[in-house]
């Protein structure tokens, strides 16, 4: 349970860092980042495997790099579900998805 809460908090922290680095990403406060990390995590659990199965051919052709597009789509859905979290454009959403994937991967490598 502690690990799940720690991952949630670190995902929210990653989102705040990316919001500071990438112009056009709007997160009102850390509570919004926690909500966005929770919604993104729930969408990831519910839809990720299904989307990977549906996008098998693009995943195969891009040697797995299409996973960033899937993560950007999940981030886009998160943007649409929350009022205080907004990303200005779809290309920027892809950049944010790549950065979040890298940061969350680093957190997992360092701490778990």
Phi and psi in radians as a Rosetta constraint file:
Dihedral C 1 N 2 CA 2 C 2 CIRCULARHARMONIC -1.084 0.35
Dihedral N 2 CA 2 C 2 N 3 CIRCULARHARMONIC -0.690 0.35
Dihedral C 2 N 3 CA 3 C 3 CIRCULARHARMONIC -1.084 0.35
Dihedral N 3 CA 3 C 3 N 4 CIRCULARHARMONIC -0.728 0.35
Dihedral C 3 N 4 CA 4 C 4 CIRCULARHARMONIC -1.099 0.35
Dihedral N 4 CA 4 C 4 N 5 CIRCULARHARMONIC -0.772 0.35
Dihedral C 4 N 5 CA 5 C 5 CIRCULARHARMONIC -1.140 0.35
Dihedral N 5 CA 5 C 5 N 6 CIRCULARHARMONIC -0.665 0.35
Dihedral C 5 N 6 CA 6 C 6 CIRCULARHARMONIC -1.149 0.35
Dihedral N 6 CA 6 C 6 N 7 CIRCULARHARMONIC -0.758 0.35
Dihedral C 6 N 7 CA 7 C 7 CIRCULARHARMONIC -1.100 0.35
Dihedral N 7 CA 7 C 7 N 8 CIRCULARHARMONIC -0.691 0.35
Dihedral C 7 N 8 CA 8 C 8 CIRCULARHARMONIC -1.079 0.35
Dihedral N 8 CA 8 C 8 N 9 CIRCULARHARMONIC -0.829 0.35
Dihedral C 8 N 9 CA 9 C 9 CIRCULARHARMONIC -1.112 0.35
Dihedral N 9 CA 9 C 9 N 10 CIRCULARHARMONIC -0.700 0.35
Dihedral C 9 N 10 CA 10 C 10 CIRCULARHARMONIC -1.217 0.35
Dihedral N 10 CA 10 C 10 N 11 CIRCULARHARMONIC -0.589 0.35
Dihedral C 10 N 11 CA 11 C 11 CIRCULARHARMONIC -1.140 0.35
Dihedral N 11 CA 11 C 11 N 12 CIRCULARHARMONIC -0.709 0.35
Dihedral C 11 N 12 CA 12 C 12 CIRCULARHARMONIC -1.144 0.35
Dihedral N 12 CA 12 C 12 N 13 CIRCULARHARMONIC -0.702 0.35
Dihedral C 12 N 13 CA 13 C 13 CIRCULARHARMONIC -1.106 0.35
Dihedral N 13 CA 13 C 13 N 14 CIRCULARHARMONIC -0.732 0.35
Dihedral C 13 N 14 CA 14 C 14 CIRCULARHARMONIC -1.051 0.35
Dihedral N 14 CA 14 C 14 N 15 CIRCULARHARMONIC -0.728 0.35
Dihedral C 14 N 15 CA 15 C 15 CIRCULARHARMONIC -1.108 0.35
Dihedral N 15 CA 15 C 15 N 16 CIRCULARHARMONIC -0.710 0.35
Dihedral C 15 N 16 CA 16 C 16 CIRCULARHARMONIC -1.132 0.35
Dihedral N 16 CA 16 C 16 N 17 CIRCULARHARMONIC -0.726 0.35
Dihedral C 16 N 17 CA 17 C 17 CIRCULARHARMONIC -1.096 0.35
Dihedral N 17 CA 17 C 17 N 18 CIRCULARHARMONIC -0.774 0.35
Dihedral C 17 N 18 CA 18 C 18 CIRCULARHARMONIC -1.142 0.35
Dihedral N 18 CA 18 C 18 N 19 CIRCULARHARMONIC -0.648 0.35
Dihedral C 18 N 19 CA 19 C 19 CIRCULARHARMONIC -1.118 0.35
Dihedral N 19 CA 19 C 19 N 20 CIRCULARHARMONIC -0.576 0.35
Dihedral C 19 N 20 CA 20 C 20 CIRCULARHARMONIC -1.293 0.35
Dihedral N 20 CA 20 C 20 N 21 CIRCULARHARMONIC -0.583 0.35
Dihedral C 20 N 21 CA 21 C 21 CIRCULARHARMONIC -1.472 0.35
Dihedral N 21 CA 21 C 21 N 22 CIRCULARHARMONIC -0.629 0.35
Dihedral C 21 N 22 CA 22 C 22 CIRCULARHARMONIC -1.806 0.35
Dihedral N 22 CA 22 C 22 N 23 CIRCULARHARMONIC 2.059 0.35
Dihedral C 22 N 23 CA 23 C 23 CIRCULARHARMONIC -1.182 0.35
Dihedral N 23 CA 23 C 23 N 24 CIRCULARHARMONIC 2.498 0.35
Dihedral C 23 N 24 CA 24 C 24 CIRCULARHARMONIC 1.706 0.35
Dihedral N 24 CA 24 C 24 N 25 CIRCULARHARMONIC 0.011 0.35
Dihedral C 24 N 25 CA 25 C 25 CIRCULARHARMONIC -1.856 0.35
Dihedral N 25 CA 25 C 25 N 26 CIRCULARHARMONIC 2.108 0.35
Dihedral C 25 N 26 CA 26 C 26 CIRCULARHARMONIC -2.031 0.35
Dihedral N 26 CA 26 C 26 N 27 CIRCULARHARMONIC 1.996 0.35
Dihedral C 26 N 27 CA 27 C 27 CIRCULARHARMONIC -2.199 0.35
Dihedral N 27 CA 27 C 27 N 28 CIRCULARHARMONIC 2.075 0.35
Dihedral C 27 N 28 CA 28 C 28 CIRCULARHARMONIC -1.115 0.35
Dihedral N 28 CA 28 C 28 N 29 CIRCULARHARMONIC -0.847 0.35
Dihedral C 28 N 29 CA 29 C 29 CIRCULARHARMONIC -2.755 0.35
Dihedral N 29 CA 29 C 29 N 30 CIRCULARHARMONIC 3.137 0.35
Dihedral C 29 N 30 CA 30 C 30 CIRCULARHARMONIC -1.126 0.35
Dihedral N 30 CA 30 C 30 N 31 CIRCULARHARMONIC -0.543 0.35
Dihedral C 30 N 31 CA 31 C 31 CIRCULARHARMONIC -1.083 0.35
Dihedral N 31 CA 31 C 31 N 32 CIRCULARHARMONIC -0.669 0.35
Dihedral C 31 N 32 CA 32 C 32 CIRCULARHARMONIC -1.150 0.35
Dihedral N 32 CA 32 C 32 N 33 CIRCULARHARMONIC -0.696 0.35
Dihedral C 32 N 33 CA 33 C 33 CIRCULARHARMONIC -1.119 0.35
Dihedral N 33 CA 33 C 33 N 34 CIRCULARHARMONIC -0.671 0.35
Dihedral C 33 N 34 CA 34 C 34 CIRCULARHARMONIC -1.114 0.35
Dihedral N 34 CA 34 C 34 N 35 CIRCULARHARMONIC -0.753 0.35
Dihedral C 34 N 35 CA 35 C 35 CIRCULARHARMONIC -1.121 0.35
Dihedral N 35 CA 35 C 35 N 36 CIRCULARHARMONIC -0.761 0.35
Dihedral C 35 N 36 CA 36 C 36 CIRCULARHARMONIC -1.123 0.35
Dihedral N 36 CA 36 C 36 N 37 CIRCULARHARMONIC -0.707 0.35
Dihedral C 36 N 37 CA 37 C 37 CIRCULARHARMONIC -1.135 0.35
Dihedral N 37 CA 37 C 37 N 38 CIRCULARHARMONIC -0.652 0.35
Dihedral C 37 N 38 CA 38 C 38 CIRCULARHARMONIC -1.174 0.35
Dihedral N 38 CA 38 C 38 N 39 CIRCULARHARMONIC -0.827 0.35
Dihedral C 38 N 39 CA 39 C 39 CIRCULARHARMONIC -1.118 0.35
Dihedral N 39 CA 39 C 39 N 40 CIRCULARHARMONIC -0.772 0.35
Dihedral C 39 N 40 CA 40 C 40 CIRCULARHARMONIC -1.063 0.35
Dihedral N 40 CA 40 C 40 N 41 CIRCULARHARMONIC -0.742 0.35
Dihedral C 40 N 41 CA 41 C 41 CIRCULARHARMONIC -1.123 0.35
Dihedral N 41 CA 41 C 41 N 42 CIRCULARHARMONIC -0.727 0.35
Dihedral C 41 N 42 CA 42 C 42 CIRCULARHARMONIC -1.152 0.35
Dihedral N 42 CA 42 C 42 N 43 CIRCULARHARMONIC -0.764 0.35
Dihedral C 42 N 43 CA 43 C 43 CIRCULARHARMONIC -1.083 0.35
Dihedral N 43 CA 43 C 43 N 44 CIRCULARHARMONIC -0.677 0.35
Dihedral C 43 N 44 CA 44 C 44 CIRCULARHARMONIC -1.092 0.35
Dihedral N 44 CA 44 C 44 N 45 CIRCULARHARMONIC -0.785 0.35
Dihedral C 44 N 45 CA 45 C 45 CIRCULARHARMONIC -1.136 0.35
Dihedral N 45 CA 45 C 45 N 46 CIRCULARHARMONIC -0.724 0.35
Dihedral C 45 N 46 CA 46 C 46 CIRCULARHARMONIC -1.358 0.35
Dihedral N 46 CA 46 C 46 N 47 CIRCULARHARMONIC -0.641 0.35
Dihedral C 46 N 47 CA 47 C 47 CIRCULARHARMONIC -1.978 0.35
Dihedral N 47 CA 47 C 47 N 48 CIRCULARHARMONIC -0.353 0.35
Dihedral C 47 N 48 CA 48 C 48 CIRCULARHARMONIC -1.004 0.35
Dihedral N 48 CA 48 C 48 N 49 CIRCULARHARMONIC -0.934 0.35
Dihedral C 48 N 49 CA 49 C 49 CIRCULARHARMONIC -1.091 0.35
Dihedral N 49 CA 49 C 49 N 50 CIRCULARHARMONIC -0.691 0.35
Dihedral C 49 N 50 CA 50 C 50 CIRCULARHARMONIC -1.084 0.35
Dihedral N 50 CA 50 C 50 N 51 CIRCULARHARMONIC -0.765 0.35
Dihedral C 50 N 51 CA 51 C 51 CIRCULARHARMONIC -1.164 0.35
Dihedral N 51 CA 51 C 51 N 52 CIRCULARHARMONIC -0.622 0.35
Dihedral C 51 N 52 CA 52 C 52 CIRCULARHARMONIC -1.153 0.35
Dihedral N 52 CA 52 C 52 N 53 CIRCULARHARMONIC -0.690 0.35
Dihedral C 52 N 53 CA 53 C 53 CIRCULARHARMONIC -1.156 0.35
Dihedral N 53 CA 53 C 53 N 54 CIRCULARHARMONIC -0.763 0.35
Dihedral C 53 N 54 CA 54 C 54 CIRCULARHARMONIC -1.111 0.35
Dihedral N 54 CA 54 C 54 N 55 CIRCULARHARMONIC -0.675 0.35
Dihedral C 54 N 55 CA 55 C 55 CIRCULARHARMONIC -1.711 0.35
Dihedral N 55 CA 55 C 55 N 56 CIRCULARHARMONIC 0.605 0.35
Dihedral C 55 N 56 CA 56 C 56 CIRCULARHARMONIC -1.048 0.35
Dihedral N 56 CA 56 C 56 N 57 CIRCULARHARMONIC -0.803 0.35
Dihedral C 56 N 57 CA 57 C 57 CIRCULARHARMONIC -1.111 0.35
Dihedral N 57 CA 57 C 57 N 58 CIRCULARHARMONIC -0.871 0.35
Dihedral C 57 N 58 CA 58 C 58 CIRCULARHARMONIC -1.067 0.35
Dihedral N 58 CA 58 C 58 N 59 CIRCULARHARMONIC -0.611 0.35
Dihedral C 58 N 59 CA 59 C 59 CIRCULARHARMONIC -1.094 0.35
Dihedral N 59 CA 59 C 59 N 60 CIRCULARHARMONIC -0.743 0.35
Dihedral C 59 N 60 CA 60 C 60 CIRCULARHARMONIC -1.167 0.35
Dihedral N 60 CA 60 C 60 N 61 CIRCULARHARMONIC -0.769 0.35
Dihedral C 60 N 61 CA 61 C 61 CIRCULARHARMONIC -1.213 0.35
Dihedral N 61 CA 61 C 61 N 62 CIRCULARHARMONIC -0.484 0.35
Dihedral C 61 N 62 CA 62 C 62 CIRCULARHARMONIC -1.777 0.35
Dihedral N 62 CA 62 C 62 N 63 CIRCULARHARMONIC 0.196 0.35
Dihedral C 62 N 63 CA 63 C 63 CIRCULARHARMONIC 0.989 0.35
Dihedral N 63 CA 63 C 63 N 64 CIRCULARHARMONIC 0.640 0.35
Dihedral C 63 N 64 CA 64 C 64 CIRCULARHARMONIC 1.599 0.35
Dihedral N 64 CA 64 C 64 N 65 CIRCULARHARMONIC -0.108 0.35
Dihedral C 64 N 65 CA 65 C 65 CIRCULARHARMONIC -1.227 0.35
Dihedral N 65 CA 65 C 65 N 66 CIRCULARHARMONIC -0.297 0.35
Dihedral C 65 N 66 CA 66 C 66 CIRCULARHARMONIC -1.142 0.35
Dihedral N 66 CA 66 C 66 N 67 CIRCULARHARMONIC -0.240 0.35
Dihedral C 66 N 67 CA 67 C 67 CIRCULARHARMONIC -1.042 0.35
Dihedral N 67 CA 67 C 67 N 68 CIRCULARHARMONIC -0.540 0.35
Dihedral C 67 N 68 CA 68 C 68 CIRCULARHARMONIC -1.169 0.35
Dihedral N 68 CA 68 C 68 N 69 CIRCULARHARMONIC -0.599 0.35
Dihedral C 68 N 69 CA 69 C 69 CIRCULARHARMONIC -1.181 0.35
Dihedral N 69 CA 69 C 69 N 70 CIRCULARHARMONIC -0.706 0.35
Dihedral C 69 N 70 CA 70 C 70 CIRCULARHARMONIC -1.112 0.35
Dihedral N 70 CA 70 C 70 N 71 CIRCULARHARMONIC -0.773 0.35
Dihedral C 70 N 71 CA 71 C 71 CIRCULARHARMONIC -1.114 0.35
Dihedral N 71 CA 71 C 71 N 72 CIRCULARHARMONIC -0.637 0.35
Dihedral C 71 N 72 CA 72 C 72 CIRCULARHARMONIC -1.140 0.35
Dihedral N 72 CA 72 C 72 N 73 CIRCULARHARMONIC -0.674 0.35
Dihedral C 72 N 73 CA 73 C 73 CIRCULARHARMONIC -1.104 0.35
Dihedral N 73 CA 73 C 73 N 74 CIRCULARHARMONIC -0.748 0.35
Dihedral C 73 N 74 CA 74 C 74 CIRCULARHARMONIC -1.133 0.35
Dihedral N 74 CA 74 C 74 N 75 CIRCULARHARMONIC -0.648 0.35
Dihedral C 74 N 75 CA 75 C 75 CIRCULARHARMONIC -1.191 0.35
Dihedral N 75 CA 75 C 75 N 76 CIRCULARHARMONIC -0.650 0.35
Dihedral C 75 N 76 CA 76 C 76 CIRCULARHARMONIC -1.071 0.35
Dihedral N 76 CA 76 C 76 N 77 CIRCULARHARMONIC -0.766 0.35
Dihedral C 76 N 77 CA 77 C 77 CIRCULARHARMONIC -1.084 0.35
Dihedral N 77 CA 77 C 77 N 78 CIRCULARHARMONIC -0.696 0.35
Dihedral C 77 N 78 CA 78 C 78 CIRCULARHARMONIC -1.076 0.35
Dihedral N 78 CA 78 C 78 N 79 CIRCULARHARMONIC -0.743 0.35
Dihedral C 78 N 79 CA 79 C 79 CIRCULARHARMONIC -1.019 0.35
Dihedral N 79 CA 79 C 79 N 80 CIRCULARHARMONIC -0.734 0.35
Dihedral C 79 N 80 CA 80 C 80 CIRCULARHARMONIC -1.281 0.35
Dihedral N 80 CA 80 C 80 N 81 CIRCULARHARMONIC -0.442 0.35
Dihedral C 80 N 81 CA 81 C 81 CIRCULARHARMONIC -1.491 0.35
Dihedral N 81 CA 81 C 81 N 82 CIRCULARHARMONIC -0.395 0.35
Dihedral C 81 N 82 CA 82 C 82 CIRCULARHARMONIC -1.956 0.35
Dihedral N 82 CA 82 C 82 N 83 CIRCULARHARMONIC 2.404 0.35
Dihedral C 82 N 83 CA 83 C 83 CIRCULARHARMONIC -1.397 0.35
Dihedral N 83 CA 83 C 83 N 84 CIRCULARHARMONIC -0.632 0.35
Dihedral C 83 N 84 CA 84 C 84 CIRCULARHARMONIC -1.559 0.35
Dihedral N 84 CA 84 C 84 N 85 CIRCULARHARMONIC 0.068 0.35
Dihedral C 84 N 85 CA 85 C 85 CIRCULARHARMONIC -2.118 0.35
Dihedral N 85 CA 85 C 85 N 86 CIRCULARHARMONIC 2.189 0.35
Dihedral C 85 N 86 CA 86 C 86 CIRCULARHARMONIC -2.579 0.35
Dihedral N 86 CA 86 C 86 N 87 CIRCULARHARMONIC 2.414 0.35
Dihedral C 86 N 87 CA 87 C 87 CIRCULARHARMONIC -2.111 0.35
Dihedral N 87 CA 87 C 87 N 88 CIRCULARHARMONIC 2.274 0.35
Dihedral C 87 N 88 CA 88 C 88 CIRCULARHARMONIC -1.116 0.35
Dihedral N 88 CA 88 C 88 N 89 CIRCULARHARMONIC -0.728 0.35
Dihedral C 88 N 89 CA 89 C 89 CIRCULARHARMONIC -2.452 0.35
Dihedral N 89 CA 89 C 89 N 90 CIRCULARHARMONIC 2.861 0.35
Dihedral C 89 N 90 CA 90 C 90 CIRCULARHARMONIC -1.175 0.35
Dihedral N 90 CA 90 C 90 N 91 CIRCULARHARMONIC -0.735 0.35
Dihedral C 90 N 91 CA 91 C 91 CIRCULARHARMONIC -1.062 0.35
Dihedral N 91 CA 91 C 91 N 92 CIRCULARHARMONIC -0.649 0.35
Dihedral C 91 N 92 CA 92 C 92 CIRCULARHARMONIC -1.166 0.35
Dihedral N 92 CA 92 C 92 N 93 CIRCULARHARMONIC -0.594 0.35
Dihedral C 92 N 93 CA 93 C 93 CIRCULARHARMONIC -1.105 0.35
Dihedral N 93 CA 93 C 93 N 94 CIRCULARHARMONIC -0.667 0.35
Dihedral C 93 N 94 CA 94 C 94 CIRCULARHARMONIC -1.136 0.35
Dihedral N 94 CA 94 C 94 N 95 CIRCULARHARMONIC -0.731 0.35
Dihedral C 94 N 95 CA 95 C 95 CIRCULARHARMONIC -1.086 0.35
Dihedral N 95 CA 95 C 95 N 96 CIRCULARHARMONIC -0.786 0.35
Dihedral C 95 N 96 CA 96 C 96 CIRCULARHARMONIC -1.097 0.35
Dihedral N 96 CA 96 C 96 N 97 CIRCULARHARMONIC -0.710 0.35
Dihedral C 96 N 97 CA 97 C 97 CIRCULARHARMONIC -1.096 0.35
Dihedral N 97 CA 97 C 97 N 98 CIRCULARHARMONIC -0.732 0.35
Dihedral C 97 N 98 CA 98 C 98 CIRCULARHARMONIC -1.106 0.35
Dihedral N 98 CA 98 C 98 N 99 CIRCULARHARMONIC -0.831 0.35
Dihedral C 98 N 99 CA 99 C 99 CIRCULARHARMONIC -1.104 0.35
Dihedral N 99 CA 99 C 99 N 100 CIRCULARHARMONIC -0.731 0.35
Dihedral C 99 N 100 CA 100 C 100 CIRCULARHARMONIC -1.125 0.35
Dihedral N 100 CA 100 C 100 N 101 CIRCULARHARMONIC -0.702 0.35
Dihedral C 100 N 101 CA 101 C 101 CIRCULARHARMONIC -1.103 0.35
Dihedral N 101 CA 101 C 101 N 102 CIRCULARHARMONIC -0.742 0.35
Dihedral C 101 N 102 CA 102 C 102 CIRCULARHARMONIC -1.159 0.35
Dihedral N 102 CA 102 C 102 N 103 CIRCULARHARMONIC -0.839 0.35
Dihedral C 102 N 103 CA 103 C 103 CIRCULARHARMONIC -1.096 0.35
Dihedral N 103 CA 103 C 103 N 104 CIRCULARHARMONIC -0.793 0.35
Dihedral C 103 N 104 CA 104 C 104 CIRCULARHARMONIC -1.157 0.35
Dihedral N 104 CA 104 C 104 N 105 CIRCULARHARMONIC -0.587 0.35
Dihedral C 104 N 105 CA 105 C 105 CIRCULARHARMONIC -1.137 0.35
Dihedral N 105 CA 105 C 105 N 106 CIRCULARHARMONIC -0.704 0.35
Dihedral C 105 N 106 CA 106 C 106 CIRCULARHARMONIC -1.114 0.35
Dihedral N 106 CA 106 C 106 N 107 CIRCULARHARMONIC -0.752 0.35
Dihedral C 106 N 107 CA 107 C 107 CIRCULARHARMONIC -1.013 0.35
Dihedral N 107 CA 107 C 107 N 108 CIRCULARHARMONIC -0.793 0.35
Dihedral C 107 N 108 CA 108 C 108 CIRCULARHARMONIC -1.123 0.35
Dihedral N 108 CA 108 C 108 N 109 CIRCULARHARMONIC -0.697 0.35
Dihedral C 108 N 109 CA 109 C 109 CIRCULARHARMONIC -1.148 0.35
Dihedral N 109 CA 109 C 109 N 110 CIRCULARHARMONIC -0.712 0.35
Dihedral C 109 N 110 CA 110 C 110 CIRCULARHARMONIC -1.356 0.35
Dihedral N 110 CA 110 C 110 N 111 CIRCULARHARMONIC -0.610 0.35
Dihedral C 110 N 111 CA 111 C 111 CIRCULARHARMONIC -1.904 0.35
Dihedral N 111 CA 111 C 111 N 112 CIRCULARHARMONIC -0.358 0.35
